[in-house]
Amino acid sequence: MAEKRDYYEVLGLQKGASEDEIKKAFRKMAMKYHPDRNPDDKEAEEKFKEVNEAYAVLSDPDKKSKYDRFGHAGVDPNAGFGGGAGGFDGFGGFDFSDIFDMFGGGFGGGRRSQRRNGPMKGRDLQKTLTIEFTEAIFGCEKEIEITKMVKCKTCNGEGTAPGTSKHTCDACGGTGQVTQVSNTPFGRIQNVTTCSKCGGTGQIIDTPCPDCHGAGAVRKKVKIKINIPAGVDRDSVIPIRGQGEPGTNGGPNGDLYIVLDVKSHSTYKRNGDDLYLDLPITFDQAALGAKVSVPGFNETYSYTIPAGTQTGSNFRLKGKGVKNPRTGRYGDLYVKVIVEVPTKLSSKDKKTIQKMANDLSDKAYPKVNKFSKLKF
């Protein structure tokens, strides 16, 4: 088993990358190696899994912190940080049977053949789902339709026609591998290869299922309901366990990963758990101060603007942002005041403003008067 690559390297990032950088990098790499875009590329499939694994760690603050301090050992339950030893396969992530296989079988030959014939998890899938801004804030339930491989109902995934069964491959004896012994100047060397007759399954199907043609699975459109928690954001990933493609040899189904894309809002902007809003106010509200209503989602907040408020001023409504789906804490709502200057004035309006301007003392505009006296 090859040594795991650095998670930051997998996503093409430098250590210490921000949450947004990690999300953007994941989205780019996941799209690049998505199985649907690379249907016959096994290397792309492995890289897709590697990208998902890296994002699962780096997108979680607690796991990311442990990984930054201790590397892979910090997030590996078999490495001493999570408790428990994993035998030879769990020793530092190295598989000792790979050493034995280098020498043509030997001690590792039988063990390796059992693994190839043993249960294998099905392929993981990924789908992008676009939701509304408010759906991301409050959560929602969605139903999606995907086309994927599912277990054949006719043969119950066995691949054989009803009333028939598989039999052990006579070429490999059910191991899925054949061993060839060669005499060399260095002695006898064993070479273990996949059995060509059964394709490494160890079993032969004489009468394939008429619906799946021996594959044990058929391609079908399925509908899946998804519960989206409150507070998710763009590039959030929701794993749906067991909704990937079926496993082989009795192995579990793969998983389905839903990557969210959130539509923008006409009024609000979002950064993490915080919300941002531009609030227009009138000249008299800014000059004299006023209690204003700040529109929120499902409720309205009241805020008193102090007299003399300038356009571009900001104030914060603590805890009125988005609920974090992991911590349960709420972000803040930041409101930027925009003083609206009237553009459509009647003759009466113009006279009123002119009279007000004439009546105001120089002290009303200290910055304007100070600037007008500057000499260049």
C-alpha positions as CSV (number, residue, x, y, z in Angstrom):
1,M,0.0,0.0,0.0
2,A,1.5,3.3,-1.0
3,E,2.1,5.9,1.6
4,K,-0.6,8.5,2.0
5,R,0.0,11.8,0.4
6,D,-0.2,15.0,2.4
7,Y,-3.8,16.2,2.4
8,Y,-2.8,19.7,1.5
9,E,-0.8,18.4,-1.5
10,V,-3.8,16.3,-2.5
11,L,-5.9,19.5,-2.8
12,G,-3.1,21.6,-4.3
13,L,-2.8,23.8,-1.2
14,Q,-0.2,25.2,1.1
15,K,-0.4,24.3,4.8
16,G,-2.5,26.9,6.7
17,A,-5.0,27.4,3.9
18,S,-8.2,29.1,4.8
19,E,-11.6,27.4,5.0
20,D,-12.7,29.1,1.7
21,E,-9.5,28.1,0.0
22,I,-10.0,24.5,1.1
23,K,-13.6,24.5,-0.2
24,K,-12.7,26.0,-3.6
25,A,-9.8,23.5,-4.0
26,F,-12.0,20.6,-3.1
27,R,-14.7,21.6,-5.6
28,K,-12.1,22.0,-8.4
29,M,-10.4,18.6,-7.7
30,A,-13.6,16.7,-7.1
31,M,-15.0,17.9,-10.4
32,K,-11.8,17.0,-12.2
33,Y,-11.7,13.4,-10.9
34,H,-15.4,12.8,-10.7
35,P,-16.2,9.2,-11.8
36,D,-18.9,10.3,-14.2
37,R,-16.3,12.3,-16.1
38,N,-13.8,9.5,-16.0
39,P,-15.9,6.3,-16.3
40,D,-13.1,4.0,-17.3
41,D,-10.2,5.6,-15.4
42,K,-9.4,3.7,-12.3
43,E,-6.6,6.1,-11.4
44,A,-9.1,9.0,-11.5
45,E,-11.5,7.0,-9.2
46,E,-8.7,6.5,-6.7
47,K,-7.8,10.2,-6.8
48,F,-11.5,11.1,-6.3
49,K,-11.6,9.0,-3.1
50,E,-8.3,10.6,-2.0
51,V,-9.7,14.1,-2.6
52,N,-12.8,13.3,-0.6
53,E,-10.7,11.9,2.3
54,A,-8.5,15.0,2.4
55,Y,-11.5,17.3,2.4
56,A,-13.3,15.3,5.2
57,V,-10.3,16.0,7.4
58,L,-9.3,19.6,6.4
59,S,-12.9,20.9,6.4
60,D,-13.4,19.8,10.1
61,P,-11.7,22.3,12.4
62,D,-10.9,19.6,15.1
63,K,-9.5,17.1,12.7
64,K,-7.6,19.8,10.8
65,S,-6.0,20.9,14.0
66,K,-4.8,17.4,14.9
67,Y,-3.6,16.8,11.3
68,D,-1.6,20.1,11.3
69,R,0.1,19.0,14.5
70,F,0.6,15.3,14.1
71,G,0.1,14.6,10.4
72,H,-1.9,11.5,9.3
73,A,-1.2,9.9,12.8
74,G,-3.4,12.6,14.3
75,V,-6.5,11.5,12.5
76,D,-5.8,7.8,12.3
77,P,-7.6,5.9,15.1
78,N,-5.0,3.1,14.7
79,A,-2.0,5.3,15.1
80,G,-2.1,5.7,18.8
81,F,-3.9,9.0,18.9
82,G,-7.3,7.4,18.5
83,G,-6.6,4.3,20.6
84,G,-6.2,0.7,19.5
85,A,-3.7,-1.1,17.3
86,G,-4.6,-2.5,13.9
87,G,-2.3,-5.4,13.5
88,F,0.0,-5.4,10.6
89,D,-2.4,-3.6,8.3
90,G,-2.7,-0.8,10.8
91,F,1.0,-0.4,11.5
92,G,1.7,3.1,10.2
93,G,-0.7,2.6,7.3
94,F,1.7,0.0,5.7
95,D,0.5,-3.4,4.4
96,F,3.2,-6.0,5.1
97,S,1.5,-8.4,2.6
98,D,2.8,-6.0,-0.2
99,I,6.3,-7.0,0.7
100,F,5.5,-10.7,0.4
101,D,3.8,-10.1,-2.9
102,M,7.1,-8.7,-4.3
103,F,8.6,-12.1,-4.0
104,G,5.9,-13.8,-6.0
105,G,3.4,-15.0,-3.4
106,G,5.1,-16.9,-0.5
107,F,3.5,-16.0,2.8
108,G,1.5,-13.2,1.3
109,G,0.1,-15.1,-1.7
110,G,-2.8,-16.8,0.1
111,R,-3.6,-13.8,2.1
112,R,-3.7,-11.5,-0.9
113,S,-6.0,-14.0,-2.8
114,Q,-8.4,-14.0,0.0
115,R,-8.6,-10.2,-0.1
116,R,-9.2,-10.1,-3.8
117,N,-12.0,-12.6,-3.4
118,G,-13.3,-11.0,-0.3
119,P,-16.1,-8.4,0.1
120,M,-15.4,-5.1,-1.6
121,K,-17.1,-1.8,-1.0
122,G,-19.0,-0.4,-4.0
123,R,-18.0,2.8,-5.8
124,D,-18.7,6.1,-4.2
125,L,-20.7,8.7,-6.1
126,Q,-21.0,12.4,-6.1
127,K,-23.7,14.8,-7.2
128,T,-23.9,18.6,-7.1
129,L,-27.2,20.0,-5.7
130,T,-28.2,23.7,-6.1
131,I,-30.4,25.1,-3.3
132,E,-31.9,28.5,-2.5
133,F,-30.1,31.0,-0.1
134,T,-32.9,30.6,2.5
135,E,-32.9,26.8,2.2
136,A,-29.2,26.8,3.2
137,I,-29.9,29.0,6.2
138,F,-32.9,27.1,7.6
139,G,-32.3,23.6,6.2
140,C,-34.7,21.7,4.0
141,E,-35.6,18.3,2.6
142,K,-34.9,17.6,-1.1
143,E,-35.5,14.7,-3.4
144,I,-32.9,14.0,-6.1
145,E,-32.8,11.6,-9.0
146,I,-29.6,9.9,-10.0
147,T,-28.7,7.1,-12.4
148,K,-26.5,4.5,-10.9
149,M,-25.9,0.8,-10.6
150,V,-28.2,-1.0,-8.3
151,K,-28.4,-4.6,-7.2
152,C,-30.3,-6.8,-9.7
153,K,-33.6,-7.9,-8.3
154,T,-33.9,-10.9,-10.6
155,C,-30.8,-12.6,-9.3
156,N,-30.4,-10.7,-6.0
157,G,-27.0,-9.6,-7.1
158,E,-25.6,-13.1,-7.7
159,G,-25.4,-12.7,-11.4
160,T,-26.9,-16.1,-12.1
161,A,-30.2,-16.9,-13.9
162,P,-33.0,-18.0,-11.5
163,G,-32.7,-21.6,-10.5
164,T,-29.0,-21.8,-11.3
165,S,-25.9,-21.2,-9.2
166,K,-22.2,-20.4,-9.5
167,H,-19.5,-23.1,-9.2
168,T,-15.9,-22.9,-8.2
169,C,-13.4,-22.1,-10.9
170,D,-11.5,-25.2,-11.8
171,A,-8.5,-23.2,-13.1
172,C,-7.7,-21.4,-9.8
173,G,-9.6,-23.6,-7.3
174,G,-11.6,-20.6,-6.2
175,T,-8.7,-18.5,-5.1
176,G,-9.0,-16.1,-8.1
177,Q,-5.3,-16.4,-8.7
178,V,-3.0,-18.8,-10.4
179,T,0.6,-19.4,-9.5
180,Q,3.4,-20.0,-12.0
181,V,6.8,-21.4,-10.9
182,S,9.8,-20.5,-12.9
183,N,13.4,-21.8,-12.5
184,T,16.0,-19.0,-12.7
185,P,19.7,-18.7,-11.9
186,F,18.6,-17.4,-8.5
187,G,16.3,-20.3,-7.8
188,R,12.7,-21.1,-8.2
189,I,10.4,-17.9,-8.3
190,Q,6.7,-17.9,-8.0
191,N,4.6,-15.5,-10.0
192,V,1.0,-14.9,-8.9
193,T,-1.4,-13.5,-11.5
194,T,-5.2,-13.0,-11.6
195,C,-7.0,-16.0,-13.0
196,S,-8.0,-15.2,-16.6
197,K,-10.9,-17.8,-16.6
198,C,-12.9,-16.3,-13.7
199,G,-11.5,-12.8,-13.8
200,G,-10.3,-13.1,-10.2
201,T,-13.7,-13.9,-8.7
202,G,-12.9,-17.6,-8.1
203,Q,-16.3,-18.6,-9.4
204,I,-17.8,-19.4,-12.8
205,I,-21.3,-18.5,-14.0
206,D,-22.6,-20.9,-16.6
207,T,-26.0,-19.4,-17.0
208,P,-25.9,-15.6,-16.5
209,C,-28.9,-13.6,-15.3
210,P,-30.9,-12.4,-18.3
211,D,-31.3,-8.9,-16.8
212,C,-27.9,-8.1,-15.6
213,H,-25.9,-10.5,-17.8
214,G,-23.9,-11.8,-14.9
215,A,-22.9,-8.5,-13.5
216,G,-25.2,-8.7,-10.5
217,A,-26.2,-5.0,-10.9
218,V,-28.2,-3.0,-13.4
219,R,-28.2,0.7,-14.2
220,K,-31.3,2.5,-13.0
221,K,-32.7,5.9,-12.1
222,V,-33.5,6.1,-8.4
223,K,-35.0,8.9,-6.3
224,I,-33.3,9.7,-2.9
225,K,-34.6,12.0,-0.2
226,I,-31.9,14.2,1.5
227,N,-32.2,16.1,4.7
228,I,-30.1,19.3,4.5
229,P,-29.3,20.7,7.9
230,A,-29.6,24.4,8.7
231,G,-26.5,26.5,8.2
232,V,-24.9,24.7,5.3
233,D,-22.9,26.8,2.8
234,R,-21.7,26.6,-0.8
235,D,-19.3,23.5,-1.2
236,S,-20.7,21.8,1.9
237,V,-20.6,18.1,1.5
238,I,-23.4,15.8,2.8
239,P,-22.5,12.1,2.9
240,I,-25.4,9.7,2.3
241,R,-24.1,6.4,3.5
242,G,-24.9,3.3,1.5
243,Q,-26.4,5.2,-1.5
244,G,-23.5,4.6,-3.8
245,E,-23.1,1.6,-6.1
246,P,-23.4,-2.0,-4.8
247,G,-20.4,-3.8,-3.5
248,T,-19.1,-7.1,-4.8
249,N,-18.7,-10.4,-3.1
250,G,-21.1,-9.4,-0.3
251,G,-19.3,-6.1,0.3
252,P,-21.2,-2.9,1.5
253,N,-22.6,-0.3,-0.9
254,G,-20.6,2.8,-1.6
255,D,-21.6,6.2,-0.4
256,L,-23.1,9.2,-2.1
257,Y,-21.6,12.6,-1.5
258,I,-23.9,15.6,-2.1
259,V,-21.9,18.8,-2.9
260,L,-24.1,21.9,-2.3
261,D,-24.2,25.0,-4.5
262,V,-26.1,27.9,-2.9
263,K,-27.8,30.6,-5.0
264,S,-27.0,34.2,-4.2
265,H,-29.5,36.5,-2.5
266,S,-30.8,39.8,-3.8
267,T,-30.4,41.6,-0.5
268,Y,-28.1,39.6,1.8
269,K,-24.5,38.5,1.4
270,R,-22.9,35.7,3.5
271,N,-19.4,35.0,4.7
272,G,-19.2,31.9,6.8
273,D,-21.8,32.2,9.5
274,D,-22.1,36.0,9.2
275,L,-24.6,37.9,7.2
276,Y,-24.2,41.3,5.6
277,L,-26.9,43.8,4.6
278,D,-26.9,47.3,3.1
279,L,-29.6,49.4,4.8
280,P,-30.9,52.6,3.1
281,I,-32.0,55.4,5.4
282,T,-33.2,58.9,4.9
283,F,-31.1,62.1,5.4
284,D,-33.2,63.1,8.4
285,Q,-32.8,59.7,10.1
286,A,-29.0,59.9,9.7
287,A,-28.9,63.5,10.9
288,L,-31.3,63.3,13.9
289,G,-31.0,59.6,14.7
290,A,-33.9,57.2,14.5
291,K,-35.2,53.8,15.4
292,V,-35.1,51.7,12.2
293,S,-36.4,48.2,11.3
294,V,-33.8,45.8,10.0
295,P,-35.4,43.0,7.8
296,G,-34.3,39.5,8.8
297,F,-35.4,36.0,7.8
298,N,-38.7,35.3,9.4
299,E,-38.4,38.3,11.8
300,T,-37.6,42.0,11.9
301,Y,-35.0,43.5,14.2
302,S,-35.1,47.0,15.8
303,Y,-32.0,49.2,16.0
304,T,-31.6,52.8,17.1
305,I,-29.3,54.8,14.8
306,P,-27.5,57.6,16.7
307,A,-27.7,61.2,15.5
308,G,-25.0,62.2,13.0
309,T,-24.6,58.7,11.5
310,Q,-22.6,58.9,8.3
311,T,-23.2,56.9,5.2
312,G,-21.1,53.7,5.1
313,S,-21.3,53.3,8.9
314,N,-21.6,49.7,10.2
315,F,-23.3,48.2,13.1
316,R,-23.6,44.6,14.3
317,L,-26.5,42.6,15.5
318,K,-24.9,39.8,17.5
319,G,-26.2,36.3,17.1
320,K,-28.5,37.2,14.2
321,G,-26.5,35.4,11.6
322,V,-26.5,31.8,10.4
323,K,-26.5,28.8,12.7
324,N,-23.3,26.7,12.4
325,P,-24.3,23.1,11.6
326,R,-21.3,21.7,13.6
327,T,-21.2,23.9,16.7
328,G,-24.8,25.1,16.8
329,R,-23.6,28.7,17.5
330,Y,-25.0,31.6,15.5
331,G,-23.0,34.1,13.5
332,D,-23.6,37.9,13.5
333,L,-25.6,40.2,11.2
334,Y,-23.5,43.2,10.0
335,V,-25.6,46.2,8.7
336,K,-24.0,48.9,6.5
337,V,-25.9,52.2,6.6
338,I,-26.4,53.9,3.2
339,V,-27.8,57.5,3.4
340,E,-30.1,57.9,0.4
341,V,-30.0,61.2,-1.3
342,P,-33.3,62.3,-2.9
343,T,-33.2,62.4,-6.7
344,K,-36.7,63.4,-7.7
345,L,-37.5,66.7,-6.1
346,S,-40.5,69.0,-6.6
347,S,-40.2,72.8,-6.5
348,K,-41.5,72.7,-3.0
349,D,-39.0,70.1,-2.0
350,K,-36.2,72.1,-3.4
351,K,-37.3,75.2,-1.5
352,T,-37.5,73.2,1.7
353,I,-34.0,71.9,1.3
354,Q,-32.6,75.3,0.4
355,K,-34.2,76.9,3.4
356,M,-32.8,74.1,5.7
357,A,-29.3,74.7,4.2
358,N,-29.6,78.4,4.7
359,D,-30.7,78.0,8.3
360,L,-28.0,75.5,9.3
361,S,-25.0,77.0,10.9
362,D,-21.4,76.3,9.8
363,K,-21.0,74.0,12.8
364,A,-23.4,71.5,11.1
365,Y,-20.8,70.6,8.5
366,P,-17.4,70.8,10.2
367,K,-15.6,68.5,7.8
368,V,-16.9,70.4,4.7
369,N,-16.0,73.8,6.1
370,K,-12.5,72.6,7.1
371,F,-11.8,71.1,3.7
372,S,-13.0,74.2,1.9
373,K,-10.4,76.3,3.8
374,L,-7.5,74.1,2.7
375,K,-4.9,75.8,0.4
376,F,-2.9,73.7,-2.1
